[in-house]
Amino acid sequence: MEKLRETTVAQFLAALGSTAPVPGGGTTAALAGALAAALVEKVTALAQRRGREVGQALERAQAFREKFLDLAEEDAKAYAAVVEAQKAGGAELDKALTRAAGVPLEVAQKALGLMDLAERILTVCPKSARSDLAAAARLAWAACTAALYTVDANAPGIRDKKFRAELAKAREELADLAEEKAAFVLAPLEEELSLWLGERDSNPH
């Protein structure tokens, strides 16, 4: 695959749908994070245009977007290295697997940080952008969860039991924190967005 930043959406999807080992779930998780960050960026920019105080939120959202793009490329390279190291095995494979688990773990950490930023702009989010912020929170949560699945895929092959135990602890903590944070951010947004549905009769007959 060409450099991700130089690849069209159609080209990336074609590569993703092929039998090639990369790109895969880890790269996709990072791209989901980039999409979420761009939506947070949009909401923050709209709030700022309306004269609302956003602090450094806009710059932070932009930084998240760029970091996720970097991590998407890093993940593809990390797993490509695993495929190559499988021919040699031993220490080379262990090193490659450690990196292939470390990159998606960082994606999950960044996704949690992005959800923190989404929480910070809840109070200044324009009414017209509530669906964008809700979508951002869902995508960030998905990015975190999908990235952790990639950690799960690569971690079992790592021979360092101490490192693997530390990785498992970090993975479980991130999963719990992300679920809690996403629920907190989404609750008020989903409540407002669903008002148009009204009270639905549980017994339509």
C-alpha atoms as a printed R data frame, in Angstrom:
    type eleno elety resid chain resno       x       y      z
1   ATOM     1    CA   MET     A     1   0.000   0.000  0.000
2   ATOM     2    CA   GLU     A     2   1.208   3.525 -0.774
3   ATOM     3    CA   LYS     A     3   1.691   6.063  1.994
4   ATOM     4    CA   LEU     A     4  -1.675   6.463  3.681
5   ATOM     5    CA   ARG     A     5  -1.767  10.244  3.305
6   ATOM     6    CA   GLU     A     6  -1.311   9.841 -0.448
7   ATOM     7    CA   THR     A     7  -3.953   7.127 -0.784
8   ATOM     8    CA   THR     A     8  -7.512   7.858 -1.867
9   ATOM     9    CA   VAL     A     9 -10.434   6.513  0.124
10  ATOM    10    CA   ALA     A    10 -11.299   4.135 -2.717
11  ATOM    11    CA   GLN     A    11  -7.711   2.841 -2.906
12  ATOM    12    CA   PHE     A    12  -7.560   2.284  0.829
13  ATOM    13    CA   LEU     A    13 -10.852   0.406  0.892
14  ATOM    14    CA   ALA     A    14  -9.726  -1.789 -1.976
15  ATOM    15    CA   ALA     A    15  -6.512  -2.604 -0.115
16  ATOM    16    CA   LEU     A    16  -8.443  -3.222  3.090
17  ATOM    17    CA   GLY     A    17 -10.793  -5.615  1.334
18  ATOM    18    CA   SER     A    18  -7.988  -7.605 -0.255
19  ATOM    19    CA   THR     A    19  -6.197 -10.651  1.148
20  ATOM    20    CA   ALA     A    20  -3.045  -8.607  1.798
21  ATOM    21    CA   PRO     A    21  -1.970  -8.663  5.474
22  ATOM    22    CA   VAL     A    22  -1.993  -4.868  5.647
23  ATOM    23    CA   PRO     A    23  -3.916  -2.684  6.080
24  ATOM    24    CA   GLY     A    24  -6.065  -4.447  8.653
25  ATOM    25    CA   GLY     A    25  -8.057  -3.880 11.803
26  ATOM    26    CA   GLY     A    26  -5.390  -1.887 13.619
27  ATOM    27    CA   THR     A    27  -4.968   0.608 10.808
28  ATOM    28    CA   THR     A    28  -8.727   0.891 10.501
29  ATOM    29    CA   ALA     A    29  -9.017   1.572 14.233
30  ATOM    30    CA   ALA     A    30  -6.551   4.440 13.936
31  ATOM    31    CA   LEU     A    31  -8.447   5.863 10.959
32  ATOM    32    CA   ALA     A    32 -11.675   5.704 12.962
33  ATOM    33    CA   GLY     A    33  -9.861   7.774 15.573
34  ATOM    34    CA   ALA     A    34  -8.832  10.284 12.899
35  ATOM    35    CA   LEU     A    35 -12.454  10.567 11.733
36  ATOM    36    CA   ALA     A    36 -13.606  11.098 15.309
37  ATOM    37    CA   ALA     A    37 -10.952  13.766 15.854
38  ATOM    38    CA   ALA     A    38 -11.978  15.590 12.672
39  ATOM    39    CA   LEU     A    39 -15.582  15.662 13.899
40  ATOM    40    CA   VAL     A    40 -14.489  17.040 17.276
41  ATOM    41    CA   GLU     A    41 -12.480  19.619 15.338
42  ATOM    42    CA   LYS     A    42 -15.602  20.571 13.342
43  ATOM    43    CA   VAL     A    43 -17.765  20.932 16.455
44  ATOM    44    CA   THR     A    44 -15.104  23.027 18.187
45  ATOM    45    CA   ALA     A    45 -14.677  25.286 15.159
46  ATOM    46    CA   LEU     A    46 -18.445  25.831 14.962
47  ATOM    47    CA   ALA     A    47 -18.587  26.654 18.666
48  ATOM    48    CA   GLN     A    48 -15.709  29.089 18.286
49  ATOM    49    CA   ARG     A    49 -17.403  30.780 15.325
50  ATOM    50    CA   ARG     A    50 -20.416  31.373 17.535
51  ATOM    51    CA   GLY     A    51 -18.217  33.166 20.048
52  ATOM    52    CA   ARG     A    52 -18.032  30.362 22.581
53  ATOM    53    CA   GLU     A    53 -14.867  29.826 24.594
54  ATOM    54    CA   VAL     A    54 -13.077  26.678 23.460
55  ATOM    55    CA   GLY     A    55  -9.575  27.268 24.846
56  ATOM    56    CA   GLN     A    56  -7.019  25.044 23.119
57  ATOM    57    CA   ALA     A    57  -9.633  22.475 22.084
58  ATOM    58    CA   LEU     A    58  -9.373  23.218 18.358
59  ATOM    59    CA   GLU     A    59  -5.598  22.815 18.290
60  ATOM    60    CA   ARG     A    60  -5.844  19.644 20.370
61  ATOM    61    CA   ALA     A    61  -8.418  18.116 18.037
62  ATOM    62    CA   GLN     A    62  -6.187  18.873 15.049
63  ATOM    63    CA   ALA     A    63  -3.229  17.294 16.850
64  ATOM    64    CA   PHE     A    64  -5.286  14.175 17.577
65  ATOM    65    CA   ARG     A    65  -6.273  13.926 13.900
66  ATOM    66    CA   GLU     A    66  -2.658  14.080 12.767
67  ATOM    67    CA   LYS     A    67  -1.493  11.627 15.433
68  ATOM    68    CA   PHE     A    68  -4.119   9.068 14.463
69  ATOM    69    CA   LEU     A    69  -3.003   9.291 10.841
70  ATOM    70    CA   ASP     A    70   0.588   8.697 11.936
71  ATOM    71    CA   LEU     A    71  -0.504   5.716 14.027
72  ATOM    72    CA   ALA     A    72  -2.474   4.262 11.122
73  ATOM    73    CA   GLU     A    73   0.695   4.156  9.049
74  ATOM    74    CA   GLU     A    74   2.730   2.878 11.997
75  ATOM    75    CA   ASP     A    75   0.292   0.042 12.570
76  ATOM    76    CA   ALA     A    76   0.495  -1.095  8.956
77  ATOM    77    CA   LYS     A    77   4.297  -1.022  9.113
78  ATOM    78    CA   ALA     A    78   4.320  -2.830 12.466
79  ATOM    79    CA   TYR     A    79   2.250  -5.742 11.222
80  ATOM    80    CA   ALA     A    80   4.143  -5.903  7.929
81  ATOM    81    CA   ALA     A    81   7.239  -6.359 10.104
82  ATOM    82    CA   VAL     A    82   5.522  -9.245 11.915
83  ATOM    83    CA   VAL     A    83   4.811 -10.977  8.616
84  ATOM    84    CA   GLU     A    84   8.460 -10.590  7.625
85  ATOM    85    CA   ALA     A    85   9.763 -11.673 11.051
86  ATOM    86    CA   GLN     A    86   7.708 -14.856 10.962
87  ATOM    87    CA   LYS     A    87  10.244 -16.196  8.481
88  ATOM    88    CA   ALA     A    88  13.028 -15.838 11.068
89  ATOM    89    CA   GLY     A    89  11.134 -16.409 14.304
90  ATOM    90    CA   GLY     A    90  12.861 -16.071 17.660
91  ATOM    91    CA   ALA     A    91  13.855 -12.674 19.006
92  ATOM    92    CA   GLU     A    92  13.028 -10.889 15.750
93  ATOM    93    CA   LEU     A    93   9.450 -12.109 15.822
94  ATOM    94    CA   ASP     A    94   9.112 -11.274 19.507
95  ATOM    95    CA   LYS     A    95  10.321  -7.726 18.854
96  ATOM    96    CA   ALA     A    96   7.920  -7.319 15.935
97  ATOM    97    CA   LEU     A    97   4.955  -8.637 17.912
98  ATOM    98    CA   THR     A    98   5.751  -6.320 20.798
99  ATOM    99    CA   ARG     A    99   5.626  -3.362 18.435
100 ATOM   100    CA   ALA     A   100   2.500  -4.666 16.714
101 ATOM   101    CA   ALA     A   101   0.760  -4.776 20.102
102 ATOM   102    CA   GLY     A   102   2.205  -1.461 21.282
103 ATOM   103    CA   VAL     A   103   0.970   0.659 18.383
104 ATOM   104    CA   PRO     A   104  -2.724  -0.252 18.742
105 ATOM   105    CA   LEU     A   105  -2.428   0.163 22.504
106 ATOM   106    CA   GLU     A   106  -1.344   3.750 21.821
107 ATOM   107    CA   VAL     A   107  -4.295   4.144 19.449
108 ATOM   108    CA   ALA     A   108  -6.616   3.089 22.281
109 ATOM   109    CA   GLN     A   109  -4.939   5.518 24.685
110 ATOM   110    CA   LYS     A   110  -5.295   8.371 22.222
111 ATOM   111    CA   ALA     A   111  -8.930   7.473 21.601
112 ATOM   112    CA   LEU     A   112  -9.596   7.757 25.319
113 ATOM   113    CA   GLY     A   113  -7.873  11.139 25.339
114 ATOM   114    CA   LEU     A   114 -10.060  12.256 22.446
115 ATOM   115    CA   MET     A   115 -13.168  11.264 24.394
116 ATOM   116    CA   ASP     A   116 -11.917  13.459 27.236
117 ATOM   117    CA   LEU     A   117 -11.707  16.339 24.785
118 ATOM   118    CA   ALA     A   118 -15.216  15.602 23.508
119 ATOM   119    CA   GLU     A   119 -16.440  15.797 27.098
120 ATOM   120    CA   ARG     A   120 -14.788  19.198 27.529
121 ATOM   121    CA   ILE     A   121 -16.700  20.711 24.629
122 ATOM   122    CA   LEU     A   122 -20.075  19.253 25.547
123 ATOM   123    CA   THR     A   123 -21.218  22.494 27.154
124 ATOM   124    CA   VAL     A   124 -20.269  24.661 24.162
125 ATOM   125    CA   CYS     A   125 -21.462  22.292 21.431
126 ATOM   126    CA   PRO     A   126 -23.936  24.080 19.127
127 ATOM   127    CA   LYS     A   127 -27.345  22.452 18.909
128 ATOM   128    CA   SER     A   128 -26.861  21.857 15.199
129 ATOM   129    CA   ALA     A   129 -23.639  19.908 15.873
130 ATOM   130    CA   ARG     A   130 -24.865  17.541 18.590
131 ATOM   131    CA   SER     A   131 -25.091  14.645 16.148
132 ATOM   132    CA   ASP     A   132 -21.502  15.322 15.026
133 ATOM   133    CA   LEU     A   133 -20.226  15.217 18.598
134 ATOM   134    CA   ALA     A   134 -22.226  12.065 19.333
135 ATOM   135    CA   ALA     A   135 -20.813  10.429 16.197
136 ATOM   136    CA   ALA     A   136 -17.320  11.483 17.262
137 ATOM   137    CA   ALA     A   137 -17.752   9.888 20.681
138 ATOM   138    CA   ARG     A   138 -19.048   6.650 19.139
139 ATOM   139    CA   LEU     A   139 -16.221   6.538 16.618
140 ATOM   140    CA   ALA     A   140 -13.607   7.229 19.287
141 ATOM   141    CA   TRP     A   141 -15.048   4.423 21.390
142 ATOM   142    CA   ALA     A   142 -15.033   2.133 18.364
143 ATOM   143    CA   ALA     A   143 -11.441   3.131 17.610
144 ATOM   144    CA   CYS     A   144 -10.431   2.217 21.147
145 ATOM   145    CA   THR     A   145 -12.251  -1.111 21.120
146 ATOM   146    CA   ALA     A   146 -11.038  -2.106 17.658
147 ATOM   147    CA   ALA     A   147  -7.463  -1.188 18.556
148 ATOM   148    CA   LEU     A   148  -7.637  -3.354 21.669
149 ATOM   149    CA   TYR     A   149  -8.765  -6.301 19.536
150 ATOM   150    CA   THR     A   150  -5.536  -5.856 17.583
151 ATOM   151    CA   VAL     A   151  -3.610  -5.897 20.857
152 ATOM   152    CA   ASP     A   152  -5.397  -9.158 21.650
153 ATOM   153    CA   ALA     A   153  -4.351 -10.632 18.318
154 ATOM   154    CA   ASN     A   154  -0.648  -9.879 18.731
155 ATOM   155    CA   ALA     A   155  -0.071 -10.201 22.475
156 ATOM   156    CA   PRO     A   156  -0.296 -14.032 22.836
157 ATOM   157    CA   GLY     A   157   2.830 -14.529 20.726
158 ATOM   158    CA   ILE     A   158   4.996 -12.287 22.928
159 ATOM   159    CA   ARG     A   159   7.317 -14.452 25.019
160 ATOM   160    CA   ASP     A   160   8.024 -11.928 27.801
161 ATOM   161    CA   LYS     A   161   5.421 -12.950 30.380
162 ATOM   162    CA   LYS     A   162   5.964  -9.880 32.575
163 ATOM   163    CA   PHE     A   163   5.455  -7.532 29.642
164 ATOM   164    CA   ARG     A   164   2.419  -9.512 28.523
165 ATOM   165    CA   ALA     A   165   0.895  -9.223 32.012
166 ATOM   166    CA   GLU     A   166   1.467  -5.455 32.035
167 ATOM   167    CA   LEU     A   167  -0.061  -5.236 28.583
168 ATOM   168    CA   ALA     A   168  -3.111  -7.186 29.715
169 ATOM   169    CA   LYS     A   169  -3.625  -4.868 32.697
170 ATOM   170    CA   ALA     A   170  -3.331  -1.758 30.537
171 ATOM   171    CA   ARG     A   171  -5.705  -3.265 27.990
172 ATOM   172    CA   GLU     A   172  -8.401  -4.041 30.558
173 ATOM   173    CA   GLU     A   173  -8.142  -0.611 32.186
174 ATOM   174    CA   LEU     A   174  -8.434   1.151 28.838
175 ATOM   175    CA   ALA     A   175 -11.479  -0.886 27.849
176 ATOM   176    CA   ASP     A   176 -13.264  -0.043 31.110
177 ATOM   177    CA   LEU     A   177 -12.351   3.638 31.052
178 ATOM   178    CA   ALA     A   178 -13.388   4.036 27.425
179 ATOM   179    CA   GLU     A   179 -16.782   2.464 28.041
180 ATOM   180    CA   GLU     A   180 -17.397   4.712 31.045
181 ATOM   181    CA   LYS     A   181 -16.248   7.859 29.266
182 ATOM   182    CA   ALA     A   182 -18.247   7.138 26.107
183 ATOM   183    CA   ALA     A   183 -21.394   6.513 28.143
184 ATOM   184    CA   PHE     A   184 -20.883   9.785 30.022
185 ATOM   185    CA   VAL     A   185 -20.395  11.841 26.846
186 ATOM   186    CA   LEU     A   186 -23.164  10.151 24.886
187 ATOM   187    CA   ALA     A   187 -25.882  10.215 27.555
188 ATOM   188    CA   PRO     A   188 -26.880  13.909 27.244
189 ATOM   189    CA   LEU     A   189 -26.364  13.969 23.494
190 ATOM   190    CA   GLU     A   190 -28.453  10.888 22.806
191 ATOM   191    CA   GLU     A   191 -31.167  12.110 25.163
192 ATOM   192    CA   GLU     A   192 -31.495  15.354 23.201
193 ATOM   193    CA   LEU     A   193 -31.186  13.737 19.798
194 ATOM   194    CA   SER     A   194 -33.927  11.213 20.534
195 ATOM   195    CA   LEU     A   195 -36.509  13.789 21.701
196 ATOM   196    CA   TRP     A   196 -38.139  13.890 18.259
197 ATOM   197    CA   LEU     A   197 -39.098  10.254 18.665
198 ATOM   198    CA   GLY     A   198 -41.443  11.124 21.524
199 ATOM   199    CA   GLU     A   199 -42.899   8.562 23.851
200 ATOM   200    CA   ARG     A   200 -43.369   5.390 21.852
201 ATOM   201    CA   ASP     A   201 -46.253   3.139 22.825
202 ATOM   202    CA   SER     A   202 -44.892  -0.213 23.922
203 ATOM   203    CA   ASN     A   203 -48.231  -1.806 22.930
204 ATOM   204    CA   PRO     A   204 -49.245  -0.481 19.488
205 ATOM   205    CA   HIS     A   205 -52.366  -2.659 19.255
